[in-house]
Amino acid sequence: MSDTLNADEAPEAKFLHQGMAPDHERLDMGLRTLLLDMAARVPDVGTNKAAGESYFVNKWLSGRDLHRLPDPEIKTLVAFIETAANRVSWPGVANAARLRVHAMWAIVSRQGMEGKPHQHTGAVSGSYYVDAGACNESGNGAFTVHTAEGKLIRSLPPRTGLMLMFPSNMWHGVSRYESDQPRIVLSFNLA
């Protein structure tokens, strides 16, 4: 994982880290099959928020317990996430060497999906791009970083196999995704 943002205009953005999963092609193929199969069989949970509203539109959303699945690809990804998270000195996180995934969920984006700026629970959160779909440099389906007031600071186009990690209280979202090609992401929280 490497520090990739030095945002002078918003200090919270400088703690965004990114890295590529090793042997991600094999990992992504297994995860893609697993998650598209789930999306075809399991109803969209609608939201993971207690209040009921969702930050995302035009998507399939899984439950928050995917990290508990026995699938080898999930186990491999969880180990990669925890190892990477525990190599970083996160601001305000005591005993960072003990960070563990406590929630993981999938979002399969449909045409017109977008995510409003939001924060997560836990100490550290992130996204792993199983399939970046038709995301591109022009901002289609990009990961966005915002100030607490909602001002866009950065827009990062995802790539298949990319993992982004950030403090859970960092405001972030997703720009509108315009493609019929699935954009598959696993999001997670660590504490």
Backbone as a chain_set.jsonl record, in Angstrom:
{"seq": "MSDTLNADEAPEAKFLHQGMAPDHERLDMGLRTLLLDMAARVPDVGTNKAAGESYFVNKWLSGRDLHRLPDPEIKTLVAFIETAANRVSWPGVANAARLRVHAMWAIVSRQGMEGKPHQHTGAVSGSYYVDAGACNESGNGAFTVHTAEGKLIRSLPPRTGLMLMFPSNMWHGVSRYESDQPRIVLSFNLA", "coords": {"N": [[0.856, -1.168, 0.0], [0.508, 2.238, -0.757], [0.937, 5.699, -0.017], [-1.059, 7.854, -1.736], [-2.344, 10.259, -2.133], [-1.883, 13.645, -1.654], [-3.433, 15.892, -0.359], [-3.63, 19.132, -0.041], [-5.743, 20.851, 0.335], [-7.62, 19.49, 1.839], [-7.017, 17.888, 4.641], [-7.822, 15.306, 5.457], [-7.889, 13.716, 3.189], [-5.305, 12.972, 2.563], [-4.693, 10.556, 3.65], [-5.467, 8.449, 2.106], [-4.847, 5.333, 0.781], [-3.458, 3.109, -1.662], [-3.268, -0.005, -3.476], [-2.314, -2.864, -5.442], [-3.763, -6.064, -5.567], [-1.934, -9.074, -5.073], [-1.485, -11.438, -7.713], [-3.973, -10.858, -8.808], [-5.606, -11.369, -11.043], [-6.394, -14.107, -11.071], [-7.648, -14.213, -8.551], [-9.673, -12.272, -8.906], [-11.221, -13.441, -10.937], [-12.428, -15.662, -9.656], [-13.815, -14.311, -7.579], [-15.492, -12.647, -9.08], [-17.185, -14.506, -10.4], [-18.418, -15.697, -8.133], [-19.732, -13.424, -6.962], [-21.399, -12.383, -9.018], [-23.054, -14.58, -9.347], [-24.277, -14.614, -6.82], [-25.616, -12.14, -6.969], [-27.498, -12.741, -8.892], [-29.077, -14.638, -7.613], [-29.709, -13.857, -4.959], [-31.769, -11.517, -3.337], [-31.468, -7.94, -3.645], [-30.328, -6.165, -0.842], [-31.058, -3.612, -0.461], [-30.337, -1.477, 1.447], [-27.646, -0.908, 3.739], [-27.881, 0.595, 5.904], [-29.128, 1.554, 9.083], [-31.231, 3.386, 9.228], [-32.551, 3.05, 6.875], [-32.499, 4.424, 4.332], [-30.526, 4.628, 1.315], [-27.165, 5.15, 0.22], [-26.602, 4.667, -2.365], [-27.761, 4.273, -5.753], [-29.35, 2.308, -8.318], [-28.141, -0.392, -8.26], [-26.941, -3.645, -7.143], [-26.914, -4.808, -3.899], [-25.22, -6.559, -1.418], [-25.503, -8.366, 1.74], [-23.746, -7.497, 4.836], [-21.862, -9.391, 5.618], [-19.989, -10.798, 4.107], [-17.301, -11.358, 4.512], [-17.235, -13.544, 6.125], [-17.741, -15.76, 4.605], [-16.943, -19.066, 3.395], [-15.463, -19.296, 1.072], [-12.469, -19.703, -0.83], [-11.389, -17.501, -2.238], [-12.5, -15.269, -0.979], [-11.406, -15.575, 1.584], [-8.677, -15.262, 0.948], [-8.678, -12.606, 0.025], [-9.529, -11.21, 2.349], [-7.357, -11.746, 4.057], [-5.322, -10.393, 2.64], [-6.299, -7.737, 2.791], [-6.282, -7.284, 5.611], [-3.55, -7.627, 6.227], [-2.401, -5.562, 4.683], [-3.681, -3.292, 5.82], [-2.668, -3.296, 8.384], [-0.077, -2.552, 8.067], [0.086, 0.116, 7.909], [0.328, 3.295, 9.497], [-2.303, 4.535, 10.918], [-4.113, 7.547, 11.372], [-5.188, 8.415, 14.601], [-5.774, 5.8, 15.329], [-5.312, 3.486, 17.664], [-3.126, 0.786, 18.433], [-2.871, -0.332, 15.803], [-1.947, -2.671, 14.665], [-3.727, -4.639, 15.183], [-5.962, -4.517, 13.577], [-8.898, -5.788, 12.09], [-11.059, -7.202, 9.616], [-14.406, -6.403, 9.958], [-16.752, -6.098, 8.671], [-18.013, -6.718, 5.432], [-19.119, -6.128, 2.172], [-20.788, -6.408, -1.012], [-21.147, -4.523, -4.016], [-22.795, -4.459, -6.99], [-22.721, -2.662, -9.758], [-25.177, -1.037, -11.749], [-26.326, 0.38, -14.881], [-26.269, 3.865, -14.573], [-25.718, 3.935, -11.856], [-24.796, 5.596, -8.881], [-23.037, 6.983, -6.088], [-23.768, 8.733, -3.21], [-21.887, 11.183, -1.302], [-20.438, 9.888, 1.666], [-19.675, 8.442, 4.921], [-18.002, 5.764, 6.709], [-18.388, 3.206, 9.278], [-16.249, 2.084, 11.971], [-12.636, 1.864, 12.054], [-10.874, 1.912, 9.87], [-11.555, 1.846, 6.412], [-12.457, 0.537, 3.155], [-12.234, -0.239, -0.397], [-12.37, -2.827, -2.77], [-11.698, -3.544, -6.064], [-13.169, -5.808, -7.888], [-14.015, -6.032, -10.488], [-13.587, -3.473, -12.562], [-15.234, -2.695, -14.548], [-16.536, -0.494, -16.954], [-15.211, 1.736, -16.083], [-13.314, 4.743, -16.322], [-10.709, 7.135, -17.223], [-12.083, 9.521, -17.564], [-13.841, 9.767, -15.532], [-16.06, 8.108, -15.235], [-17.832, 6.212, -13.048], [-16.016, 6.642, -10.963], [-14.083, 6.614, -7.897], [-14.676, 8.941, -5.443], [-13.442, 11.661, -3.473], [-14.318, 13.748, -0.787], [-14.826, 16.906, 0.944], [-16.041, 17.492, 4.304], [-18.1, 19.198, 3.908], [-19.02, 18.526, 1.451], [-17.628, 19.24, -0.832], [-15.983, 18.316, -3.791], [-12.862, 16.787, -3.845], [-10.972, 14.993, -4.944], [-10.905, 12.671, -7.662], [-10.782, 9.367, -8.449], [-10.128, 7.011, -10.875], [-11.145, 3.673, -10.748], [-9.355, 0.519, -11.026], [-9.397, -2.825, -12.152], [-8.61, -5.159, -9.659], [-7.524, -3.331, -7.931], [-7.06, -2.013, -4.666], [-8.379, 0.281, -2.436], [-7.787, 2.097, 0.544], [-8.768, 3.809, 3.524], [-9.204, 6.224, 6.226], [-12.097, 5.556, 8.152], [-13.768, 7.726, 8.631], [-13.466, 9.423, 6.491], [-14.911, 11.37, 3.992], [-16.483, 10.127, 1.128], [-17.446, 8.972, -2.168], [-19.149, 7.815, -5.162], [-18.828, 8.52, -8.545], [-21.265, 8.98, -11.183], [-22.08, 6.016, -12.937], [-21.939, 4.904, -16.154], [-22.676, 2.433, -17.945], [-23.448, -0.784, -19.343], [-21.902, -2.863, -18.626], [-20.913, -4.888, -15.914], [-19.855, -3.381, -12.872], [-17.991, -4.279, -10.279], [-17.597, -4.238, -6.894], [-16.06, -4.809, -3.75], [-16.656, -3.687, -0.6], [-15.426, -2.687, 2.631], [-15.04, -2.666, 6.228], [-12.779, -2.098, 8.89], [-11.798, -2.767, 12.248]], "CA": [[0.0, 0.0, 0.0], [1.308, 3.456, -0.786], [0.187, 6.936, 0.142], [-1.178, 8.345, -3.1], [-2.942, 11.587, -2.209], [-1.397, 14.694, -0.777], [-4.448, 16.918, -0.6], [-3.436, 20.279, 0.833], [-7.017, 21.509, 0.6], [-8.394, 18.698, 2.803], [-6.045, 16.98, 5.253], [-8.305, 13.926, 5.585], [-7.671, 12.98, 1.946], [-3.923, 12.515, 2.407], [-4.537, 9.228, 4.214], [-5.971, 7.446, 1.169], [-3.783, 4.445, 0.321], [-3.907, 2.181, -2.699], [-2.352, -1.065, -3.856], [-2.867, -3.933, -6.265], [-3.707, -7.386, -4.95], [-1.06, -9.991, -5.816], [-2.181, -12.458, -8.499], [-5.38, -10.437, -8.782], [-6.402, -11.913, -12.148], [-6.998, -15.352, -10.594], [-8.537, -13.846, -7.449], [-10.834, -11.556, -9.436], [-12.071, -14.36, -11.693], [-13.237, -16.399, -8.688], [-14.727, -13.385, -6.899], [-16.5, -12.188, -10.057], [-18.152, -15.595, -10.544], [-19.149, -15.79, -6.867], [-20.593, -12.269, -6.706], [-22.462, -12.311, -10.026], [-23.992, -15.646, -9.003], [-25.063, -14.123, -5.672], [-26.489, -11.058, -7.429], [-28.584, -13.353, -9.655], [-29.898, -15.49, -6.743], [-30.053, -13.247, -3.673], [-32.331, -10.178, -3.546], [-30.755, -6.742, -3.189], [-30.761, -5.818, 0.513], [-31.564, -2.237, -0.491], [-29.433, -0.589, 2.174], [-26.996, -1.442, 4.938], [-28.045, 1.619, 6.936], [-30.237, 1.306, 10.012], [-32.34, 4.3, 8.956], [-33.284, 2.559, 5.721], [-32.153, 5.024, 3.049], [-29.272, 4.122, 0.758], [-26.288, 6.123, -0.435], [-26.411, 4.25, -3.746], [-28.912, 3.96, -6.591], [-29.081, 1.452, -9.482], [-27.114, -1.348, -7.884], [-27.292, -4.779, -6.287], [-26.145, -4.71, -2.665], [-25.263, -7.767, -0.587], [-25.405, -8.147, 3.173], [-22.439, -7.03, 5.309], [-21.12, -10.483, 6.247], [-19.286, -11.599, 3.1], [-15.978, -11.758, 5.027], [-17.402, -14.818, 6.837], [-17.952, -16.856, 3.659], [-15.816, -20.003, 3.387], [-14.826, -19.342, -0.24], [-11.032, -19.415, -0.751], [-11.075, -16.158, -2.736], [-12.855, -14.319, 0.087], [-10.382, -15.728, 2.631], [-7.448, -14.668, 0.422], [-8.838, -11.156, 0.011], [-9.552, -10.727, 3.738], [-5.974, -11.788, 4.549], [-4.609, -9.299, 1.976], [-6.792, -6.482, 3.374], [-5.808, -7.126, 6.99], [-2.099, -7.437, 6.195], [-2.133, -4.216, 4.169], [-4.153, -2.286, 6.78], [-1.824, -3.305, 9.574], [1.244, -2.001, 7.721], [-0.057, 1.572, 7.824], [0.046, 4.017, 10.745], [-3.528, 5.284, 10.665], [-4.309, 8.607, 12.367], [-6.227, 8.19, 15.601], [-6.035, 4.382, 15.545], [-4.367, 2.856, 18.582], [-2.939, -0.651, 18.21], [-3.254, -0.619, 14.418], [-1.555, -4.029, 14.282], [-4.833, -5.555, 15.47], [-7.123, -4.263, 12.724], [-9.507, -6.96, 11.469], [-12.292, -6.923, 8.87], [-15.612, -6.745, 10.723], [-17.888, -6.031, 7.752], [-17.653, -6.691, 4.015], [-20.313, -6.242, 1.338], [-20.555, -6.225, -2.446], [-22.039, -3.688, -4.823], [-22.701, -4.671, -8.43], [-23.304, -1.449, -10.329], [-25.962, -1.061, -12.981], [-26.337, 1.653, -15.611], [-26.791, 4.992, -13.805], [-25.373, 3.859, -10.436], [-23.914, 6.598, -8.285], [-23.036, 6.935, -4.63], [-23.666, 10.027, -2.533], [-20.803, 11.234, -0.308], [-20.78, 9.276, 2.949], [-18.6, 7.911, 5.742], [-18.237, 4.409, 7.192], [-18.109, 2.946, 10.684], [-14.986, 1.382, 12.166], [-11.43, 2.699, 12.09], [-10.347, 1.982, 8.51], [-12.482, 1.274, 5.437], [-11.856, 0.458, 1.837], [-12.92, -0.841, -1.535], [-11.562, -3.668, -3.642], [-12.374, -3.588, -7.36], [-13.163, -7.136, -8.505], [-14.137, -5.734, -11.919], [-13.82, -2.03, -12.684], [-16.222, -2.455, -15.597], [-16.181, 0.51, -17.955], [-14.655, 2.929, -15.444], [-12.237, 5.278, -17.141], [-10.062, 8.37, -16.768], [-12.992, 10.666, -17.636], [-14.627, 9.847, -14.307], [-17.182, 7.171, -15.217], [-17.758, 5.258, -11.947], [-14.808, 6.899, -10.181], [-14.097, 6.801, -6.45], [-14.516, 10.374, -5.218], [-13.122, 12.091, -2.115], [-15.002, 15.015, -0.546], [-14.732, 17.528, 2.258], [-17.254, 17.269, 5.108], [-19.141, 20.071, 3.34], [-19.454, 17.966, 0.18], [-16.806, 19.697, -1.962], [-15.171, 17.279, -4.412], [-11.422, 17.047, -3.748], [-10.27, 14.118, -5.871], [-11.652, 11.631, -8.345], [-9.824, 8.321, -8.819], [-10.745, 5.928, -11.632], [-10.691, 2.363, -10.27], [-8.849, -0.498, -11.95], [-9.611, -4.185, -11.664], [-7.519, -5.606, -8.799], [-7.074, -2.229, -7.078], [-7.661, -1.832, -3.348], [-8.235, 1.59, -1.808], [-8.059, 2.08, 1.983], [-8.83, 5.17, 4.036], [-9.875, 6.3, 7.526], [-13.543, 5.384, 7.982], [-14.478, 9.0, 8.693], [-13.217, 10.22, 5.289], [-16.077, 11.477, 3.113], [-16.199, 9.595, -0.196], [-18.624, 8.561, -2.927], [-18.889, 7.241, -6.484], [-19.444, 9.293, -9.625], [-22.25, 8.232, -11.974], [-21.53, 4.948, -13.779], [-22.743, 4.777, -17.374], [-22.32, 1.276, -18.763], [-24.157, -2.034, -19.065], [-20.899, -3.805, -18.132], [-20.908, -4.862, -14.444], [-18.769, -2.797, -12.066], [-18.15, -5.091, -9.081], [-16.697, -3.779, -5.839], [-16.242, -5.271, -2.379], [-16.315, -2.66, 0.388], [-15.146, -3.31, 3.923], [-14.66, -1.87, 7.398], [-11.898, -2.772, 9.845], [-11.721, -2.157, 13.585]], "C": [[0.9, 1.228, 0.0], [0.399, 4.658, -0.637], [0.128, 7.598, -1.227], [-1.793, 9.727, -3.21], [-2.276, 12.501, -1.208], [-2.3, 15.895, -1.0], [-4.272, 18.055, 0.395], [-4.758, 20.909, 1.23], [-7.892, 20.742, 1.589], [-7.466, 17.656, 3.421], [-6.514, 15.535, 5.321], [-8.011, 13.094, 4.343], [-6.253, 12.438, 1.818], [-3.705, 11.113, 2.963], [-5.141, 8.135, 3.336], [-4.786, 6.648, 0.646], [-4.338, 3.53, -0.756], [-2.836, 1.149, -2.986], [-3.074, -2.107, -4.684], [-2.719, -5.264, -5.528], [-2.765, -8.27, -5.762], [-1.905, -11.055, -6.526], [-3.68, -12.145, -8.611], [-6.209, -11.015, -9.924], [-7.125, -13.194, -11.717], [-8.022, -15.062, -9.501], [-9.819, -13.213, -7.984], [-11.772, -12.468, -10.221], [-12.982, -15.143, -10.74], [-14.239, -15.514, -7.984], [-15.834, -12.915, -7.828], [-17.588, -13.24, -10.218], [-19.028, -15.697, -9.297], [-20.162, -14.652, -6.721], [-21.691, -12.108, -7.758], [-23.495, -13.397, -9.804], [-24.876, -15.212, -7.831], [-26.063, -13.064, -6.114], [-27.681, -11.603, -8.21], [-29.556, -14.122, -8.756], [-30.453, -14.79, -5.509], [-30.631, -11.853, -3.918], [-31.412, -9.084, -2.994], [-31.245, -6.395, -1.785], [-31.255, -4.374, 0.599], [-30.613, -1.256, 0.16], [-28.805, -1.347, 3.329], [-27.122, -0.465, 6.102], [-29.276, 1.338, 7.789], [-31.454, 2.173, 9.698], [-33.11, 3.934, 7.692], [-32.924, 3.168, 4.386], [-30.796, 4.494, 2.591], [-28.475, 5.265, 0.155], [-26.19, 5.856, -1.927], [-27.742, 4.007, -4.446], [-28.44, 3.071, -7.737], [-27.936, 0.479, -9.247], [-27.751, -2.585, -7.266], [-26.351, -4.702, -5.104], [-26.328, -5.985, -1.861], [-25.396, -7.377, 0.882], [-23.966, -7.826, 3.559], [-21.548, -8.14, 5.881], [-20.33, -11.342, 5.258], [-17.92, -12.076, 3.587], [-16.032, -13.091, 5.772], [-17.621, -16.007, 5.902], [-16.723, -17.764, 3.619], [-15.049, -20.056, 2.062], [-13.349, -18.956, -0.156], [-10.671, -18.014, -1.228], [-11.405, -15.092, -1.694], [-11.798, -14.37, 1.181], [-9.062, -15.079, 2.206], [-7.539, -13.147, 0.456], [-8.835, -10.584, 1.423], [-8.136, -10.712, 4.312], [-5.154, -10.655, 3.942], [-5.006, -7.954, 2.587], [-6.197, -6.267, 4.76], [-4.298, -6.914, 7.046], [-1.76, -6.022, 5.749], [-2.523, -3.147, 5.189], [-3.222, -2.184, 7.978], [-0.386, -2.874, 9.309], [1.247, -0.479, 7.698], [-0.272, 2.141, 9.224], [-1.134, 4.938, 10.473], [-3.712, 6.343, 11.741], [-5.444, 8.257, 13.321], [-6.551, 6.742, 15.878], [-4.938, 3.82, 16.441], [-4.279, 1.373, 18.253], [-3.342, -1.073, 16.8], [-2.909, -2.046, 14.0], [-2.664, -5.05, 14.542], [-6.056, -5.325, 14.59], [-7.576, -5.549, 12.046], [-10.77, -6.529, 10.719], [-13.472, -7.339, 9.745], [-16.875, -6.599, 9.891], [-17.345, -5.99, 6.327], [-18.923, -6.934, 3.204], [-19.941, -5.955, -0.109], [-21.591, -5.278, -3.025], [-21.758, -4.026, -6.285], [-23.464, -3.517, -9.067], [-24.047, -1.733, -11.607], [-25.849, 0.308, -13.642], [-26.96, 2.745, -14.738], [-26.484, 4.941, -12.314], [-24.515, 5.065, -10.058], [-24.07, 6.531, -6.781], [-22.828, 8.311, -4.04], [-22.49, 10.008, -1.564], [-21.288, 10.716, 1.047], [-19.507, 8.869, 3.682], [-18.961, 6.484, 6.142], [-18.05, 4.352, 8.704], [-16.792, 2.182, 10.771], [-13.837, 2.367, 12.202], [-10.904, 2.96, 10.687], [-11.364, 1.299, 7.597], [-11.796, 1.192, 4.09], [-12.761, -0.178, 0.817], [-11.916, -1.665, -2.319], [-12.343, -3.854, -4.936], [-12.159, -4.949, -8.028], [-13.213, -6.98, -10.015], [-14.491, -4.26, -12.035], [-14.803, -1.698, -13.796], [-15.703, -1.463, -16.613], [-15.686, 1.81, -17.315], [-13.478, 3.419, -16.275], [-11.726, 6.6, -16.572], [-10.991, 9.584, -16.804], [-13.941, 10.73, -16.449], [-15.812, 8.912, -14.229], [-16.99, 6.156, -14.096], [-16.555, 5.434, -11.046], [-15.088, 6.959, -8.684], [-13.823, 8.285, -6.216], [-14.261, 10.655, -3.74], [-13.675, 13.5, -1.95], [-14.609, 15.606, 0.8], [-16.022, 17.207, 3.01], [-18.413, 18.11, 4.582], [-19.615, 19.598, 1.978], [-18.649, 18.4, -1.025], [-15.948, 18.54, -2.472], [-13.704, 17.697, -4.367], [-10.664, 16.28, -4.821], [-11.25, 13.116, -6.484], [-10.629, 10.619, -8.853], [-10.533, 7.234, -9.62], [-10.243, 4.588, -11.103], [-10.159, 1.507, -11.404], [-9.144, -1.856, -11.329], [-8.377, -4.633, -10.885], [-7.006, -4.553, -7.841], [-7.806, -2.251, -5.743], [-7.347, -0.424, -2.871], [-8.567, 1.441, -0.333], [-7.934, 3.503, 2.51], [-9.429, 5.153, 5.442], [-11.388, 6.282, 7.317], [-14.311, 6.694, 7.986], [-14.211, 9.898, 7.49], [-14.465, 10.201, 4.402], [-15.681, 11.027, 1.715], [-17.506, 9.191, -0.867], [-18.203, 7.928, -4.235], [-19.582, 8.11, -7.518], [-20.347, 8.372, -10.459], [-21.556, 7.246, -12.912], [-22.46, 4.733, -14.953], [-22.226, 3.64, -18.238], [-23.217, 0.102, -18.387], [-23.207, -3.093, -18.52], [-20.875, -3.744, -16.601], [-19.655, -4.193, -13.88], [-18.946, -3.442, -10.695], [-17.125, -4.662, -8.047], [-17.069, -4.444, -4.517], [-15.783, -4.152, -1.46], [-16.186, -3.312, 1.745], [-14.82, -2.266, 4.981], [-13.787, -2.728, 8.292], [-11.954, -2.03, 11.169], [-10.72, -2.952, 14.402]], "O": [[1.929, 1.254, 0.675], [-0.753, 4.645, -1.069], [1.171, 7.875, -1.819], [-1.765, 10.319, -4.289], [-2.128, 12.15, -0.038], [-1.956, 16.807, -1.751], [-4.712, 17.957, 1.54], [-4.89, 21.441, 2.332], [-8.835, 21.319, 2.13], [-7.161, 16.647, 2.786], [-5.692, 14.621, 5.25], [-7.896, 11.872, 4.443], [-6.024, 11.522, 1.029], [-2.635, 10.537, 2.767], [-5.306, 7.003, 3.792], [-3.828, 7.221, 0.127], [-5.527, 3.212, -0.768], [-1.648, 1.39, -2.771], [-4.299, -2.219, -4.632], [-1.676, -5.547, -4.939], [-2.784, -8.232, -6.992], [-2.917, -11.51, -5.993], [-4.528, -13.032, -8.523], [-7.425, -11.139, -9.779], [-8.32, -13.35, -11.966], [-9.129, -15.6, -9.521], [-10.919, -13.574, -7.565], [-12.989, -12.289, -10.174], [-14.18, -15.271, -10.997], [-15.392, -15.906, -7.802], [-16.987, -12.796, -7.413], [-18.776, -12.918, -10.179], [-20.252, -15.774, -9.404], [-21.323, -14.895, -6.392], [-22.811, -11.73, -7.414], [-24.683, -13.178, -10.04], [-26.088, -15.423, -7.855], [-27.219, -13.079, -5.691], [-28.756, -11.003, -8.199], [-30.733, -14.25, -9.092], [-31.556, -15.105, -5.063], [-30.025, -11.071, -4.651], [-30.688, -9.282, -2.018], [-32.453, -6.335, -1.555], [-31.808, -3.964, 1.62], [-30.135, -0.319, -0.48], [-29.375, -2.316, 3.833], [-26.535, -0.678, 7.163], [-30.325, 0.939, 7.283], [-32.588, 1.734, 9.883], [-34.204, 4.451, 7.462], [-33.034, 2.483, 3.37], [-30.02, 3.974, 3.392], [-29.042, 6.23, -0.359], [-25.743, 6.72, -2.681], [-28.72, 3.591, -3.825], [-27.26, 3.082, -8.087], [-26.911, 0.513, -9.928], [-28.93, -2.587, -6.913], [-25.141, -4.55, -5.27], [-27.452, -6.439, -1.645], [-25.4, -6.193, 1.22], [-23.068, -7.875, 2.718], [-20.569, -7.841, 6.566], [-20.035, -12.5, 5.551], [-17.43, -13.103, 3.117], [-14.993, -13.703, 6.024], [-17.681, -17.147, 6.363], [-15.596, -17.297, 3.786], [-14.074, -20.799, 1.951], [-13.007, -17.984, 0.518], [-9.75, -17.398, -0.692], [-10.665, -14.12, -1.545], [-11.344, -13.329, 1.656], [-8.405, -14.421, 3.013], [-6.594, -12.474, 0.866], [-8.192, -9.563, 1.665], [-7.757, -9.755, 4.987], [-4.372, -10.017, 4.646], [-4.142, -7.123, 2.869], [-5.67, -5.194, 5.053], [-3.819, -6.1, 7.836], [-0.927, -5.357, 6.365], [-1.772, -2.194, 5.399], [-3.017, -1.099, 8.52], [0.431, -2.836, 10.229], [2.29, 0.142, 7.493], [-0.97, 1.541, 10.042], [-0.977, 5.997, 9.867], [-3.488, 6.061, 12.918], [-6.526, 7.854, 12.895], [-7.512, 6.46, 16.594], [-3.784, 3.696, 16.029], [-5.27, 0.773, 17.836], [-4.067, -2.052, 16.622], [-3.519, -2.577, 13.073], [-2.537, -6.211, 14.151], [-7.106, -5.91, 14.857], [-6.768, -6.302, 11.503], [-11.463, -5.603, 11.139], [-13.539, -8.475, 10.215], [-17.962, -6.941, 10.357], [-16.351, -5.32, 6.047], [-19.704, -7.834, 3.512], [-18.914, -5.338, -0.392], [-22.743, -5.236, -2.592], [-20.629, -3.896, -6.757], [-24.683, -3.408, -8.936], [-23.629, -2.543, -12.434], [-25.348, 1.264, -13.05], [-28.061, 2.566, -14.219], [-26.937, 5.81, -11.569], [-23.637, 5.49, -10.809], [-25.094, 6.083, -6.264], [-21.836, 8.98, -4.33], [-22.126, 8.948, -1.055], [-22.379, 11.05, 1.511], [-18.407, 8.944, 3.135], [-20.094, 6.046, 5.939], [-17.613, 5.319, 9.328], [-16.283, 1.693, 9.763], [-14.045, 3.569, 12.364], [-10.533, 4.085, 10.352], [-11.961, 0.29, 7.971], [-10.694, 1.71, 3.905], [-13.882, -0.594, 1.108], [-10.768, -1.262, -2.509], [-13.502, -4.268, -4.917], [-11.123, -5.207, -8.641], [-12.535, -7.706, -10.742], [-15.583, -3.849, -11.643], [-15.167, -0.535, -13.969], [-14.57, -1.572, -17.08], [-15.739, 2.868, -17.942], [-12.74, 2.626, -16.859], [-12.242, 7.11, -15.578], [-10.714, 10.582, -16.139], [-14.76, 11.644, -16.361], [-16.52, 8.925, -13.223], [-16.087, 5.323, -14.17], [-16.11, 4.471, -10.422], [-16.19, 7.309, -8.26], [-12.846, 8.825, -6.734], [-14.796, 9.973, -2.866], [-13.532, 14.344, -2.835], [-14.122, 14.9, 1.684], [-16.982, 16.709, 2.422], [-19.577, 17.766, 4.79], [-20.519, 20.201, 1.398], [-18.947, 17.977, -2.142], [-15.272, 17.866, -1.694], [-13.341, 18.796, -4.786], [-9.82, 16.841, -5.52], [-12.274, 12.772, -5.895], [-9.716, 10.973, -9.599], [-11.448, 6.593, -9.103], [-9.033, 4.382, -11.016], [-10.463, 1.73, -12.575], [-9.137, -2.001, -10.107], [-7.249, -4.513, -11.363], [-6.139, -4.841, -7.016], [-9.014, -2.479, -5.689], [-6.195, 0.01, -2.898], [-9.516, 0.741, 0.019], [-7.124, 4.296, 2.029], [-10.09, 4.186, 5.819], [-11.896, 6.928, 6.401], [-15.394, 6.775, 7.406], [-14.685, 11.034, 7.466], [-15.004, 9.136, 4.102], [-14.673, 11.48, 1.173], [-18.543, 9.083, -0.213], [-17.045, 7.547, -4.407], [-20.77, 8.406, -7.396], [-20.203, 7.15, -10.436], [-20.585, 7.585, -13.588], [-23.636, 4.416, -14.773], [-21.433, 3.856, -19.154], [-23.687, 0.005, -17.253], [-23.657, -4.116, -18.005], [-20.823, -2.65, -16.039], [-18.544, -4.42, -14.358], [-19.939, -3.183, -10.016], [-15.921, -4.716, -8.298], [-18.248, -4.619, -4.209], [-14.635, -3.716, -1.54], [-16.768, -4.369, 1.991], [-14.389, -1.153, 4.681], [-14.017, -3.929, 8.439], [-12.134, -0.813, 11.203], [-10.48, -2.632, 15.566]]}, "num_chains": 1, "name": "protein.A"}
